[in-house]
């Protein structure tokens, strides 16, 4: 064989072996990726490459009954495998179309793997919210839009009731010392004239008086008669607190010589 032919055969073999080495290094035809040799199983000729997916998990919202604010909490799955530049909660209040609304961004803070953001809402608001994560440069992961109605579930508190009798006008002036985590909307006084008897029965009829301002006036009283009362307050969300009731009311006698006003504390409730 001539030297020139041997040289071409040698070059051909070198090219062939180079092609085989490239093919093996890149995992064979159609793999399109690098084989991670560090993941080769001991005693096995096969190899695997791990892949990770960033995901938003455990997304929830709760209403703070003290303030009406909404706290959004969530976690991120596989966050340690990505370069995360920002984690935000986007929110909109009382919008007609949440898919085309303008959202306000809040930075979420992380503690022990849980992210949290506080939305400055108030009772009665309809809050739309979603999570936005920016990672690996300009990549964005965004959750679906969620919603929550800010509902007040805390009833008001009646601290005391003050009843003042005017013997000249024969009227009661009734005031409430009541508090609520949001706002009290209405005050109710239920009263009955018992005549000269100081007891109630199944036939005792109570007259309701509703007001948004205080004091509440009960007129046309009769000196010497007994009067039965129970009381309610209602907040803006419809939560109600009651002091006394129909079967065990507060009973007071109209007497000009008595000491007025009579202050009835909350703990006297039956």
Number of C-alpha atoms within 10 A of each C-alpha: 5 6 8 9 9 11 10 11 12 12 10 12 11 12 12 12 11 12 12 12 12 12 13 12 13 14 15 14 8 7 10 9 11 10 17 12 12 9 12 14 11 8 6 7 7 10 14 12 12 6 6 11 9 15 14 17 13 11 16 14 20 16 22 17 17 11 14 21 19 23 16 20 21 19 19 17 15 12 16 10 12 13 12 16 12 12 23 20 24 21 23 21 21 13 15 8 10 18 11 8 14 13 17 13 18 17 16 21 14 14 8 6 12 14 19 23 20 19 23 13 21 21 22 14 18 16 23 21 23 19 24 21 20 16 17 11 10 8 11 13 13 16 15 9 13 15 16 15 18 20 17 22 14 17 20 22 21 22 14 17 18 17 18 17 22 16 15 7 10 15 17 21 16 19 19 23 12 18 15 19 17 19 13 21 16 17 23 18 22 19 22 19 22 19 14 13 11 14 15 18 10 7 6 15 15 15 11 13 14 13 14 13 11 12 16 19 16 15 12 9 18 17 14 13 16 20 23 24 21 23 23 21 27 22 23 15 17 16 16 18 18 18 24 18 16 19 13 15 21 19 18 17 19 20 16 14 7 10 9 13 15 14 14 16 14 17 10 10 17 13
